[in-house]
Every structure is written in structure tokens, then in C-alpha cells.
Amino acid sequence: MAVCDTCGNDYHMTFEVRTVGGGVHVFDSFECAIHRLAPVCEHCGIRIVGHGAEVSGRFYCSAHCARSEDTTAGFEIRDSVGAYPG
């Protein structure tokens, strides 16, 4: 059994996540992995679980947060593509 890096639970079904930088982390749930590894939105502070948006080297959870923080480059980011149904 291995111990979760986030919560310390000693669990028989832990799993490893290897990062591009060479780090190896052990978790007992995806929830713990998200809390440890997911980036934080630089506007609202939530963990970015989906794709998010990167603007000028900063990470945001949505186009709204990107536009709120970076009034120039942030306005190039869109949450959806294509025409809205009319």
C-alpha cells in the first residue's frame, strides 16, 4: 500500500502521476490529485480542472477571467467557437 501525497491516506488502490518535470506523485483519488496538481485561476482562485486559458503566461479558468485580468490579450480568448443559435 502507498500513502496519498495530499491527504496521507494509506490505501491499497493508490496511483502514480508523473509530471513532465520528472516529479512522481501518489494519490488515492482524482480529487487529491486535482488539489495538488491543478493550476489555480489567477483571477478567481479556483482550481482549473478543464482546459482553461493561458494568456501572457498566466492561467485562467475561463475567457471571462482572462478578460477581467488582461484587458488587451484577454479579449482574444473566447469560451466558444462559431455562431450562436438564433
N, CA, C and O of each residue as an XYZ file, in Angstrom:
344
protein
N       0.855     -1.183      0.000
C       0.000      0.000      0.000
C       0.893      1.235      0.000
O       2.041      1.197      0.444
N       0.339      2.322     -0.506
C       1.085      3.572     -0.566
C       0.254      4.678      0.068
O      -0.963      4.559      0.211
N       0.926      5.744      0.441
C       0.299      6.861      1.135
C       0.067      8.012      0.154
O       0.965      8.384     -0.600
N      -1.137      8.567      0.173
C      -1.502      9.693     -0.693
C      -0.688     10.924     -0.317
O      -0.593     11.279      0.858
N      -0.097     11.581     -1.331
C       0.690     12.799     -1.104
C      -0.134     13.952     -0.545
O       0.401     14.812      0.154
N      -1.433     13.979     -0.845
C      -2.273     15.100     -0.435
C      -2.893     14.898      0.938
O      -2.770     15.760      1.808
N      -3.559     13.761      1.140
C      -4.314     13.580      2.392
C      -3.664     12.631      3.389
O      -4.075     12.570      4.548
N      -2.646     11.888      2.943
C      -1.963     10.972      3.845
C      -2.644      9.636      4.041
O      -2.199      8.838      4.866
N      -3.711      9.369      3.307
C      -4.428      8.106      3.421
C      -3.554      6.960      2.917
O      -2.978      7.045      1.833
N      -3.459      5.909      3.691
C      -2.727      4.705      3.314
C      -3.744      3.772      2.663
O      -4.593      3.204      3.350
N      -3.661      3.610      1.342
C      -4.741      2.983      0.574
C      -4.167      1.982     -0.418
O      -3.120      2.226     -1.017
N      -4.846      0.864     -0.590
C      -4.346     -0.188     -1.485
C      -4.566      0.104     -2.967
O      -4.018     -0.605     -3.811
N      -5.349      1.121     -3.305
C      -5.616      1.429     -4.711
C      -5.069      2.796     -5.126
O      -5.668      3.477     -5.958
N      -3.953      3.190     -4.557
C      -3.345      4.458     -4.966
C      -2.829      4.346     -6.395
O      -2.691      3.251     -6.941
N      -2.549      5.497     -6.985
C      -1.985      5.528     -8.331
C      -0.926      6.621     -8.388
O      -0.924      7.541     -7.571
N      -0.034      6.510     -9.355
C       1.041      7.483     -9.522
C       0.736      8.405    -10.691
O       0.155      7.993    -11.695
N       1.138      9.655    -10.540
C       1.095     10.624    -11.627
C       2.514     11.138    -11.804
O       3.142     11.613    -10.858
N       3.004     11.035    -13.025
C       4.351     11.518    -13.347
C       4.219     12.799    -14.147
O       3.494     12.845    -15.140
N       4.922     13.843    -13.715
C       4.844     15.132    -14.394
C       5.944     15.265    -15.435
O       6.920     14.516    -15.415
N       5.786     16.211    -16.334
C       6.773     16.459    -17.378
C       8.121     16.819    -16.768
O       9.167     16.483    -17.325
N       8.101     17.500    -15.628
C       9.334     17.893    -14.956
C      10.032     16.765    -14.218
O      11.080     16.980    -13.609
N       9.465     15.564    -14.264
C      10.097     14.421    -13.629
C       9.562     14.088    -12.243
O      10.013     13.123    -11.626
N       8.618     14.864    -11.747
C       8.041     14.578    -10.436
C       7.150     13.349    -10.467
O       6.502     13.062    -11.474
N       7.125     12.627     -9.358
C       6.249     11.469     -9.219
C       5.413     11.695     -7.968
O       5.945     11.941     -6.886
N       4.098     11.611     -8.131
C       3.172     11.845     -7.023
C       2.267     10.631     -6.867
O       1.921      9.976     -7.850
N       1.886     10.334     -5.638
C       0.996      9.216     -5.330
C      -0.300      9.787     -4.767
O      -0.279     10.634     -3.875
N      -1.429      9.316     -5.296
C      -2.733      9.799     -4.850
C      -3.686      8.632     -4.633
O      -3.542      7.568     -5.236
N      -4.663      8.857     -3.759
C      -5.687      7.843     -3.537
C      -6.983      8.181     -4.255
O      -7.916      7.378     -4.253
N      -7.056      9.371     -4.878
C      -8.263      9.768     -5.611
C      -7.912     10.884     -6.593
O      -6.900     11.569     -6.442
N      -8.765     11.051     -7.598
C      -8.573     12.161     -8.526
C      -8.750     13.488     -7.806
O      -8.104     14.475     -8.157
N      -9.614     13.521     -6.809
C      -9.815     14.739     -6.029
C      -8.499     15.205     -5.404
O      -8.166     16.388     -5.479
N      -7.761     14.302     -4.799
C      -6.482     14.668     -4.190
C      -5.465     15.092     -5.252
O      -4.683     16.015     -5.028
N      -5.475     14.418     -6.410
C      -4.568     14.794     -7.498
C      -4.870     16.207     -7.980
O      -3.947     16.986     -8.220
N      -6.139     16.547     -8.124
C      -6.536     17.889     -8.555
C      -6.085     18.928     -7.538
O      -5.534     19.963     -7.910
N      -6.314     18.658     -6.265
C      -5.916     19.624     -5.231
C      -4.412     19.875     -5.233
O      -3.968     20.984     -4.935
N      -3.635     18.862     -5.565
C      -2.185     19.005     -5.534
C      -1.627     19.569     -6.840
O      -0.692     20.370     -6.814
N      -2.193     19.157     -7.994
C      -1.541     19.438     -9.273
C      -2.226     20.460    -10.175
O      -1.559     21.077    -11.005
N      -3.526     20.655    -10.040
C      -4.229     21.553    -10.959
C      -3.802     23.003    -10.727
O      -3.642     23.436     -9.586
N      -3.618     23.746    -11.815
C      -3.265     25.157    -11.657
C      -4.437     25.944    -11.072
O      -5.582     25.494    -11.114
N      -4.139     27.111    -10.533
C      -5.149     27.971     -9.920
C      -5.403     29.159    -10.842
O      -4.461     29.766    -11.351
N      -6.676     29.493    -11.058
C      -7.041     30.661    -11.862
C      -6.484     31.910    -11.195
O      -6.701     32.142    -10.006
N      -5.768     32.708    -11.970
C      -5.131     33.896    -11.405
C      -6.099     35.053    -11.187
O      -5.717     36.099    -10.662
N      -7.360     34.862    -11.593
C      -8.362     35.899    -11.324
C      -9.261     35.520    -10.148
O      -9.380     36.277     -9.185
N      -9.897     34.340    -10.230
C     -10.883     33.982     -9.201
C     -10.364     32.993     -8.166
O     -10.989     32.815     -7.121
N      -9.219     32.340     -8.440
C      -8.602     31.478     -7.449
C      -9.072     30.036     -7.409
O      -8.615     29.277     -6.555
N      -9.982     29.621     -8.313
C     -10.410     28.222     -8.286
C      -9.403     27.340     -9.008
O      -8.604     27.828     -9.807
N      -9.441     26.046     -8.729
C      -8.583     25.098     -9.425
C      -9.107     24.906    -10.843
O     -10.314     24.772    -11.049
N      -8.219     24.894    -11.804
C      -8.595     24.740    -13.203
C      -8.577     23.249    -13.524
O      -7.513     22.644    -13.653
N      -9.756     22.670    -13.650
C      -9.884     21.241    -13.892
C     -10.018     20.969    -15.394
O      -9.567     19.930    -15.875
N     -10.631     21.890    -16.133
C     -10.796     21.737    -17.576
C      -9.615     22.334    -18.328
O      -8.509     22.430    -17.795
N      -9.861     22.732    -19.568
C      -8.796     23.260    -20.415
C      -8.269     24.599    -19.932
O      -7.061     24.835    -19.976
N      -9.143     25.478    -19.474
C      -8.699     26.793    -19.037
C      -8.162     27.608    -20.195
O      -8.343     27.249    -21.359
N      -7.504     28.701    -19.871
C      -6.922     29.578    -20.887
C      -5.611     30.127    -20.363
O      -5.498     30.499    -19.195
N      -4.625     30.173    -21.238
C      -3.340     30.777    -20.881
C      -3.199     32.066    -21.678
O      -3.286     32.060    -22.906
N      -2.983     33.158    -20.976
C      -2.804     34.458    -21.609
C      -1.559     35.092    -21.020
O      -1.457     35.278    -19.807
N      -0.624     35.420    -21.878
C       0.620     36.069    -21.461
C       1.313     35.309    -20.324
O       1.867     35.913    -19.405
N       1.272     33.968    -20.405
C       1.946     33.142    -19.413
C       1.208     32.984    -18.097
O       1.755     32.421    -17.149
N      -0.025     33.470    -18.017
C      -0.849     33.330    -16.807
C      -2.036     32.439    -17.121
O      -2.520     32.422    -18.253
N      -2.515     31.688    -16.113
C      -3.580     30.715    -16.329
C      -4.900     31.201    -15.742
O      -4.945     31.768    -14.650
N      -5.978     30.963    -16.500
C      -7.329     31.367    -16.096
C      -8.292     30.221    -16.346
O      -8.065     29.394    -17.228
N      -9.366     30.170    -15.571
C     -10.345     29.091    -15.716
C     -11.275     29.317    -16.899
O     -11.879     28.367    -17.398
N     -11.399     30.550    -17.353
C     -12.355     30.861    -18.428
C     -11.932     32.122    -19.165
O     -11.046     32.854    -18.724
N     -12.589     32.361    -20.303
C     -12.341     33.595    -21.055
C     -12.756     34.812    -20.223
O     -12.106     35.856    -20.277
N     -13.831     34.674    -19.462
C     -14.280     35.791    -18.618
C     -13.179     36.243    -17.660
O     -12.899     37.437    -17.548
N     -12.554     35.282    -16.970
C     -11.486     35.632    -16.028
C     -10.268     36.186    -16.760
O      -9.616     37.106    -16.267
N      -9.955     35.634    -17.935
C      -8.827     36.146    -18.720
C      -9.073     37.593    -19.122
O      -8.178     38.431    -19.006
N     -10.286     37.894    -19.597
C     -10.628     39.276    -19.989
C     -10.630     40.207    -18.792
O     -10.261     41.374    -18.921
N     -11.034     39.720    -17.640
C     -11.086     40.554    -16.435
C      -9.695     40.964    -15.968
O      -9.524     42.055    -15.424
N      -8.704     40.108    -16.172
C      -7.341     40.377    -15.714
C      -6.477     41.059    -16.766
O      -5.690     41.948    -16.440
N      -6.613     40.656    -18.012
C      -5.753     41.162    -19.080
C      -6.644     41.797    -20.141
O      -7.147     41.111    -21.030
N      -6.834     43.100    -20.044
C      -7.796     43.785    -20.905
C      -7.334     43.890    -22.351
O      -8.126     44.274    -23.212
N      -6.092     43.564    -22.646
C      -5.619     43.583    -24.027
C      -5.670     42.183    -24.618
O      -6.536     41.896    -25.444
N      -4.767     41.314    -24.214
C      -4.684     39.960    -24.769
C      -5.871     39.095    -24.343
O      -6.253     38.178    -25.071
N      -6.453     39.367    -23.192
C      -7.579     38.577    -22.698
C      -8.787     38.631    -23.606
O      -9.573     37.685    -23.641
N      -8.953     39.717    -24.342
C     -10.114     39.842    -25.219
C      -9.995     39.005    -26.486
O     -10.951     38.907    -27.255
N      -8.835     38.405    -26.711
C      -8.669     37.499    -27.841
C      -9.165     36.089    -27.507
O      -9.322     35.265    -28.408
N      -9.410     35.804    -26.237
C      -9.829     34.475    -25.779
C     -11.350     34.385    -25.814
O     -12.042     35.311    -25.393
N     -11.867     33.268    -26.317
C     -13.303     33.030    -26.377
C     -13.607     31.689    -25.728
O     -12.826     30.745    -25.845
N     -14.761     31.604    -25.033
C     -15.185     30.351    -24.418
C     -15.834     29.412    -25.419
O     -15.885     28.206    -25.179
N     -16.329     29.929    -26.533
C     -16.986     29.090    -27.519
C     -16.610     29.556    -28.924
O     -16.156     30.683    -29.123
N     -16.809     28.673    -29.878
C     -16.456     28.973    -31.250
C     -17.708     28.804    -32.108
O     -18.502     27.892    -31.878
N     -17.884     29.671    -33.085
C     -18.994     29.531    -34.006
C     -20.159     30.451    -33.677
O     -20.120     31.221    -32.717
N     -21.166     30.353    -34.475
C     -22.330     31.225    -34.331
C     -23.275     30.681    -33.252
O     -23.389     29.471    -33.055
N     -23.927     31.583    -32.582
C     -24.928     31.192    -31.605
C     -26.238     30.857    -32.338
O     -26.567     31.491    -33.341
N     -26.980     29.865    -31.842
C     -28.260     29.552    -32.489
C     -29.209     30.739    -32.393
O     -29.296     31.393    -31.354
N     -29.886     30.997    -33.437
C     -30.724     32.200    -33.465
C     -32.139     31.965    -33.442
O     -32.923     32.914    -33.463
